[in-house]
Amino acid sequence: MTSQISIPSNALRIQENAPVTALCCRTMATLRTLNEHAGPLTEKMYAEAHRLNLTIAGPVNWLYTDASGDPNHEFQLTIALPIEQPGPLSDQFTYETLRSFRSASYRFKGPWGSLPEVYDLLFGQFYQQGYTYDGRVREIYSYVDFEHPEKCVTDIQIGIAD
């Protein structure tokens, strides 16, 4: 099978990610069940933020903790909508400050269906460059276009162990 995705050999850039205050939802998921969480939870979070009159401070983030790449392996999924500051209590979601972390990052432009192949390439570079995975990956959905998925922009951040 030949790859239709290519990324530069020096695609990863190292960065320190600042803490993020967010309206959050935590659940257990597998790579096979991610689509069950995608639309419904994200839409509910935006609706709840609007209902609570929260100021949204950035695009939605998905944080995968202990995801292994195995489509059947269960991991913790945190869906986080960045906000300026917590507001009234929500009966559906929590307020959290996601801690800062160091990551190897890449901005992917293209459809989400290509992400598994992108991850294979990125983790290949990650390990080749001598980094150790800390068990966290964050995706920031910087630009979403359901009608033209090739225009989507996803910032991928692979956590680096200290």
N, C-alpha and C positions, 0 to 999 in steps of 0.2 A: 504494500500500500504506500503510495507516495503522498507526501504532505502537500496540502494546498495553502498552508499557513507558513509564513516565514517571518522571523524576527531577527533583528541584527544580533551578531554574536556578542555584542556588549550592551544588550537591551536593558539589563537591570541597573538601576541607580539606587544607591544606598541613601536612606533618609531616616530622620527621626520624626515620628508621627506624634503630634501633640495630643494631649487628652481631648476627648470629645464628650460634651454634655448632650444627652440624647433622651428621647422618648424611646423606650426599648421593649422588645418582646423576645423572650428566650424560649426555645423549643428544641426537641431532639429531632434529628432528620438524618437521612442518608442522601447520597448523591441522586439516587433513583427517585426520592420523594420531594426533591427541592421544588419542583413545579407546583406541588400542592400548597406550598407556602408563599410562592412568589407574589402573585397578584392579590389574593385575598388579604393577607396580613399587611402588606404594604399599603393597600388602599384604605384599610381600617385605621392604620396609623396616621395617615394624612388627614382623614376625616376627624379623628380624635384630636389631633393637634389644632385643627381649625375650630372644633367645638370648644376646646379649652383656651382658645385665643393665644396660642403659643406662637412665638416668632421662629420660623424655620430658618436654620443657619447653614444649610447645605444639603446636598443630595443624600438620599438614603444609602446606608452602609449595611452590608451583610458581613458578619464576622463568623468565620468557621473556626471552631476550637476542636482540635484533635481529629480533623478530617485527614484521611489517609490516601485518598485516591481510589480506594476500593468502593465500588458503587453500592455495596450492601453494608458497609461499616457505618454504625450510628455515631454521630458527633453532635456537639452542641452548636446550634445556629442562633445567633443573636442578630435580630433585625433592629437597626438603630436609625432613628430620624434625628439628625442634629438640630438642636434648638439653642436659643440664646440663654435661656434659664428656665428651670422648672416652674410650673404654674400649679393650678389646682390639681388635686389628686385625680388620677384616672382609675376607673374600675376595670380597665382592660390592659393597661400597660404600666410600666414602671419608669421612673426617672433614674438614670445612671450616668456616671462619668466613666467612659471607657478609658482605661489607663494608656499612657503613652507607650510606644514601643518602636524599636528599630526594625526597619524592614528593607528588603530588596524589592523595588517597585518597578512597575511597567504599566504604561498607558496603552490599552488595547482598543483599537478602532475596528469594530466589526460586530457581527451577530453573536449573541450569547451561545448559540449552538456550536460555535467554534472554540469556546472556552476550554473544553477538555484537552484539545490538541495544543492550545496555547499553554496551558498548565504543564503539559508534558515537556514542551520546549523550555519553559521558564525554569522548572525544577531541574532540568538537565544542566542549564547554565548555573543555577544556584549552587548545586553540589559540586560542579566542576570548578567553581571559583572558591571552594573551600568553606562555604557557609554551612551552619547547622540550623535546621528547622526547629523553631520553638513551639510548633503545634498550632500556630495561628495564621490564618489568611484573612485579609479584609478586602472586600470588593466595594468600591465606591462607584455608584452608577451616575457618572458625571453628565451624561447625555443619553436620553432614552427616546427612541423613535420606533414605535411598534409597526408603523407602516413601511418604514425603510430601515430594517434592522442592521444593515451594513453601515449605517451612520451612528450606531450606538457607540458610546465611549465608556469604557470601564477601567477604572484605576485599580490595579491588582497590587496588593501589598503582602509579601511573604515575610512572616516574622522571623527574625534572626535571633538565635539563642545567644545569651551573654557569655 
